[in-house]
Amino acid sequence: MAGIQRLSRLFARLRDDRRGSMVIETAIVTPVLVLLSLGSYQVSMMVSKQSELDSAAAEGAAIALATPPDTTAKRTALHDILVTSTGLPSGNVTVTAAYRCNAAAAYVTAACSSGQVSANYVKIYLTTSYTPTWTEYGIGSPITYRVTRYVQYSQSDVP
């Protein structure tokens, strides 16, 4: 019986002692806060990647409007500028000619026939991927980003 009373007093004393409570609370909350901050960092990196590609596509569009890429050499120069400015591998940047004939909604890769209204475009396609840290632990997979921008640089009317 005396053993039970001593044990009861020990538990009562531990329950009333507040000196170590902050250490215990910190030990419980810290891992959660660390995980939240790492997650926020990873999400900001993902948003940053998308923003970088959008900015590069806008830069390519501005260049295409300033100097119409109506020849293969000019499209190659635009491609090289985008590769240099983005730091992407050459295979992740594509600059090709595209056309719309008359009132068609779809883009085509061949020039329009004679006698048709032809809208001339350059297609800028950028792609990259990002592997978040959490994929190392079997959660999720790498994220692939793709940005496609069509820029109209001229239009010819029916003669």
Secondary structure as GFF3:
##gff-version 3
##sequence-region A 1 159
A	DSSP	alpha_helix	2	16	.	.	.	ID=ss1
A	DSSP	alpha_helix	21	66	.	.	.	ID=ss2
A	DSSP	alpha_helix	72	86	.	.	.	ID=ss3
A	DSSP	three_ten_helix	90	92	.	.	.	ID=ss4
A	DSSP	beta_strand	93	101	.	.	.	ID=ss5
A	DSSP	beta_strand	118	130	.	.	.	ID=ss6
A	DSSP	three_ten_helix	133	137	.	.	.	ID=ss7
A	DSSP	beta_strand	143	156	.	.	.	ID=ss8
###
